[in-house]
Amino acid sequence: MEGILRDEFLWVEKYRPKKIEDCILPESIKKTFLDFLDKGEVPNLLLAGPAGCGKTTVAKALCNQLGADVYVINGSDEGRFLDTVRNNAKNFASTVSLSSESKHKVIIIDEADNTTPDVQLLLRASIEEFSANCRFIFTCNYKNKIIEPLHSRCAVIDFSIKGKQKADIATCFFKRLNSILEQERIEADKKVLAELINKHFPDWRRVLNECQRYAVSGKIDIGILAHFSDVKVNDLIKNLKEKNFSEVRKWCVNNLDNDSSVLLRRIYDSLNDSLVVSTLPAAVLIIAKYQYQIAFVADQEINLLACLTEIMVECEFK
């Protein structure tokens, strides 16, 4: 009952696509999943990409259309994950479904990059043990946190959206978001919606959740943008140039609710016009190093501040 109420109340669940055709994806990725449907078969999959871009939605839609029995486990549930895999998932995978239309059952491991290497080794063993009866779909934000023995047993599908695809995908989501708001009878400023999507691309889940939260007033206007931390990169560049460490640190704290990789990308874009040309290569190497470390560090604030401190010390500003 609780799950039904949740699905009806939360927009991200209520409007979650049930078919691959309805998922907002680059055409090449959508074709890959449609091919799985045509064959009536799904291999073990590793779906990698940014948070909120639709990996879990696609996995569920695929299983729904295949008519497969599905068991979903969240990798972030550290306390119960191991017991769940050893007991519930094992019982699920080892039994044959009498009602399923699919050749195999499917276990979806959501946020698999939050599991430890030991747990991932157990999952690799499970793939081999239950290969005749079950397939596994793993989702992750950072595929470099998935161990090679598990990585190599899956077909990897990268959900990163590049180049001209970005505009097409953002336009599709803009239309979908407008449709949802019309169904919910929420008045919305189209320019604000466009800015919101652009600001958090491609995290559709975050955009939809924030729209629902703000929509309790009956409309979505420019006020919603104040609910997000405004990434004032120009202020940061000024403080880096002046070597004002306390203000740089304050900037990090104020922007922690934004994705660290997105912040570093915004900083990278701004530095091109702010640094002496000869020091640009050093800045690129510094940002690349700390962007890579995002997947591993325990404290994102310290990692971001360390990156900015190194830029402040090593690079020359105009």
N, C-alpha and C positions, 0 to 999 in steps of 0.2 A: 504493500500500500504506500509506504514511504517513497519507494522508487517511482511509482506512478505519479504521485503528487509532485515530486521533484521534476520529472520529465515535463509535466504540464506547466509548471511555474517558471522554470529557467528557460529563457529563450534559446540558449545554446543547445539544450536538449529538445525542446519543443520543435525547433526548426532545423534540427540536424538532418541532413540528407540521408535518405534510405537507399538511394540508388547511385551507382558510380556516375551515371549520366548527369545527375544533379549536383555533383561535387564540383567546387570551383578549383580547377587544376589546370596547369599547362597541358596543351593537347598531347604532347609526347607522353606525359605521365598517365593521363586519362586513357590513352590508347593501350598502354601496358596493362592496365587493370581490366579494360574491356576485352583484351585478348585472353586474360585468365578466365573471364566469364564464358567466352566462346568455347574454350577448351573444357570448361567445367572442372577445372583443376587449379589448385593454388600451391606453389612451392613454399618452402620456409622463406619468410621475408624479413628484411631489416629496413624499416622505413625511417629515414633520417631527415631532419630539417628543423627549422625554428619552432619555438613554442607557438601553439595556436594556429598553425597553418593547415590543419585538417588531416593529419596522419591517422589518428584514431578513428575519425569519422569515415575515412576511406576504407580502413580495415573492417569496420563494422558493416559498412554498406556492401563490401565485397562478400562478406560471409552471409549477409542477409539475402543477397541475390543468388548465391550458390545454394542456399537452403541448408547451410552447415550449422551444426550445434556448436555454440561458442561459449568459451569460458574466459573471462577477462580478469587479469591480475594487475594491480598497480605496483610498479617497482619501487615507488616512494614509500610504500608501507613497510618500513624496515622491520618493525616489531613482529609482524605476522607473515612476512613474505616467504621465508624459508619453510615454515611449517605448511603454508598454503601450497607451495610447490611440491613438497614431499608427500602431502596427504591428499588434499582436495584435487589438485591438478593431476596427480598420478592416477587417482581413481577415475577421473573424467577421461583421461587419455587412454587408459587401458581397456575401457569398455566400448563395445560396438553400439552405435545408435541404430535403433530399429525404425525410427520415424524420419530421420534426416534424408534429404534429397541429395546431399553431397557425398562424395567418395570418402571424405575425411572429416573428422572433427577439427576444430581450430581453437588453439589457445592464444589469446592476445596478451602479450606482456607489455603493458604501457609504461613508458619512462624507464626502459631497461637500462639506460645509462646511469641510473641511480642505484643499481645493484652492484655488489662487490664482485671482484674477479672470482672468488670461490663460488659464489652463487651462480655466476655465469657459466662456470665449469659444470655445475650441476644441471643447468639448463641445456648445455651442449649434450650431456649424457642423455637427457630426456628426449632430445630430438632424435638421437640414434635408437633409443630403446623403443619409442612409440612411432617410428617412421611408417609402419604399415597402417596405422589407424588414425594418426593425428598430425596436423601441421601447426607450426608456430609462426606467429607474426609479432615481431618486436618493433616498438617505436622508440625513438631516442632523439634528443636534441643534438647530441655530440657523438658521432659514430666512432671517434677516436677513443671513447671510453668503453667501447665494446671489445672484448678480448679477441684476438685473431682466430682461435679455434672455434668460437661461436660465429664470428663475422664470416668466416670462410664457408660455413654451412648454410648460408642464407643468400638469396638474391637481394642485392642492395638497391634500393630505390631512393634517390636523392630528391627531396622536395624543395631544394633551393630554387628560387625564382630569379632568373637572370635577364639582363638586357631588356629587349622590347616586351618580353612576357609580363614585366611588372605592370605596365600601363594597362594591358589587356585584363590581367587578373584583378587589378584594383577596380577597373570599370565594372567587371562582373560582380564583384562584391558590393560595390556602390548600388547597383541595381537590386541585388538581393536584399541589402539592408533597407532600402526604400520600400520594398515590397513587404518586409516584416513589419516596419513601422506603420504602413498603411493598414495591415491586418490587425495590428494592435491599436489602431486609431490614435496614433501619436503624431502630432504636428512636428515637423522637423525643418530646420534651415539646411538646405541642400549644400551650401558652401561650407557650413560647419561640419557636416557629415564627410565631405570630401577631405577637409583638413584633418579630421580625426583619423580617417583611413590612411592618409598619407603619413601621418605622424607615427602610427603603430604598425605599418605594413611589415610583414604579412600576418600579424597576430590578430586574426579575425575574432578569436574567442574573447580577447581582451576588449576589443571594440564593442562587440555585442553585449558583453556583461556590463560595460560602463554605460552604454546606451540604455539598457534596461534599468540600471540603478538610477540614472538621472531622469528617466522618463516618468517617474512617479508624479512629477509636476504636471504631466499631460503634454509637454512639448520639449523638444531638444533645440536649444539655441546656443549662442556663443558662450554662455555660462559654463557649459560642460568642459570647455577647454581649460578652464581654471582648475578643474578637478585633477588635471594631470600636471606633473612637474614640468615647467617650461624649461627646456634645455637651452640656457643662454650661453652659447658657445663663445660669443664675442666677449662676454665678461670674463670667461675663463682664459681666453687668449691674452687679454689685457693683463690679468694677474700672473700668467706664466711669463710674459715679457718682463714684468716688473719684479719677478721672482718673489712674489708675495705668497709664501707657503701657506699661511693661515687661511687666506681667502681661497686658495686652491683646494685646501682640505675641506673648507666649508661647502664649496661647490660640489665636491664628491658626495658629501652627506646629503645635500639637498636634492641630488639627482639619483639616489640609490634605487628608487622605485622604477627607474627605466632600465631596460635591458643593457647590460654592460657592453655587449658586442655592438649594439646600436650606438651607444655613446662614443665608443672608440671610432666607429665609422664617421660619425658627425665631426669628431675632433680631427680625424685624418683629412676630411674634405676641407676643413677650415684652415688647416696648417699650410696648405699649398700656397695660399696668398699671404701668409703671415711670416713665413720663415725665409731667411737668406737661402738662395737656391742651393748653395754648396752643402747646407746642413739637412736638406730634405731627405736624402737617402738614410741618414742616421735616424730621423724621425720615423720613417717607414719601417725600418728594422725594429725599432723600439715598440711601436704599436703592434706589429706582427707578433712579436714575442709575447706581449701581455695578452693579446687577443687569444693566442693559442692556450695560454695558462688559465683562461676563464673556465675551461672545462674541468680543471683540476683543483683550483684553490678553494680553501674553506671560507675565506673572507673576501668578498668581491670589493668591498670598500678599500681594503689595504692594497689589493692588486691594482685597482684603478689609480689610487693615489701614488703608488710606486711608479706606475707608467708615466703619470704626469710630472712627477718629481724628476725622473730621468730625462724627460723632454726638456724640462725647465733648466736642468744643469748642462745637458749635452748639446742643445741646439741654440742657434743664434737667430734672434727675431729681428725683423726689419725695423 
